[in-house]
């Protein structure tokens, strides 16, 4: 579960907390360091929950969560690849499949987050919104990996 403690989860939580701080959302958490800390902890908790759900489902369903950049050069097909891979993954066999673990984990973590949110932000609709935001963040990461080579994970090296 080391995937839950990556630069992506720490930075993503900070970005989420920063937007919440700017918008003062949820307002019950207030401003200042304490409000930012609550927002950061909530975002990191959601990230941790999603990573746990996603990993368990990927293993069970034999899904490969990696992003595969397009071989195309033109912008349109590359953007299509970015969007497609939010919802489509490769199975361990190499065939394409709906990305059940990615999509379900986004909404499951969004709803689980309701358990620690203030009353004003813990409705079913808020959980669904958090799920869509999470999938949007996946799209942003796909976009970076498609067009900025340095954001792609490095291949594992064999120890021969």
Secondary structure as GFF3:
##gff-version 3
##sequence-region A 1 160
A	DSSP	three_ten_helix	2	5	.	.	.	ID=ss1
A	DSSP	alpha_helix	7	23	.	.	.	ID=ss2
A	DSSP	three_ten_helix	27	29	.	.	.	ID=ss3
A	DSSP	alpha_helix	32	61	.	.	.	ID=ss4
A	DSSP	beta_strand	63	64	.	.	.	ID=ss5
A	DSSP	alpha_helix	75	87	.	.	.	ID=ss6
A	DSSP	beta_strand	88	91	.	.	.	ID=ss7
A	DSSP	beta_strand	96	98	.	.	.	ID=ss8
A	DSSP	alpha_helix	100	112	.	.	.	ID=ss9
A	DSSP	three_ten_helix	113	115	.	.	.	ID=ss10
A	DSSP	three_ten_helix	119	121	.	.	.	ID=ss11
A	DSSP	alpha_helix	124	147	.	.	.	ID=ss12
A	DSSP	three_ten_helix	149	151	.	.	.	ID=ss13
###
